[in-house]
Amino acid sequence: MTSLGALVFFIPVSSGEKVTFGMSVLLAFSVFQLVIEENLPKTSRFMPRIGEFQMPVRDTGRIWKIADQSVFKVCQIKLQRILQERITIIHLSINVSGTENKCSS
C-alpha cells in the first residue's frame, strides 16, 4: 500500500482519476489502521511497530496529495496566463496585418 501512494504522480491529469485514486489509497490506509487497532489488546502501553510505520506513511501521503494539487493549480494558472498572452499577440498581429491590407488598397 505504501507504493500505491507514489503512483498518484504517474497518473495523467487528463484521465480524471488522479484525485480519486489518491483518496482511495488514503481511505485504504485508514481502514487498515482501524483493522489493526481492533485486533490489538486494549491495555497495550506502547504503539506497535506497524502503527509506527503506518502513521508517517499516511501523513506523507497526505503531504504528497496536497503538494500535487498545489503544483497542478500553479501550473494551470501559469499556463492560462501564457495562453492569454499568446492569444493577445496573435490577435494583435491579425489586426495589424488586416489594417495594413486596408491601408495599401
TAWOQUI-V648641 format. One record per pair of residues at least 24 apart in sequence whose ideal C-beta (glycine too) atoms are under 10 Angstrom apart, sorted by the first residue. I is the first residue (numbers start at 1). GAP is how many residues later the second one is. If there is no record, write none. Layout:
BEGIN
i gap
I GAP
I GAP
END
This chain:
BEGIN
i gap
1 24
1 27
1 28
1 31
1 53
1 56
1 57
1 60
2 27
2 51
2 52
2 55
2 56
2 58
2 59
4 24
4 25
4 57
5 24
5 52
5 53
5 55
5 56
5 57
5 59
5 60
6 54
6 55
6 58
8 53
8 56
8 57
8 60
9 55
9 58
9 59
9 62
11 57
13 55
13 59
13 62
13 63
18 47
18 50
18 51
18 54
19 46
19 49
19 50
19 53
22 39
22 40
22 42
22 43
22 44
22 46
22 47
23 42
25 33
25 36
25 39
25 40
26 32
26 35
26 36
26 38
26 39
29 25
29 26
29 28
29 29
29 30
29 32
29 33
30 24
30 28
32 26
33 25
END
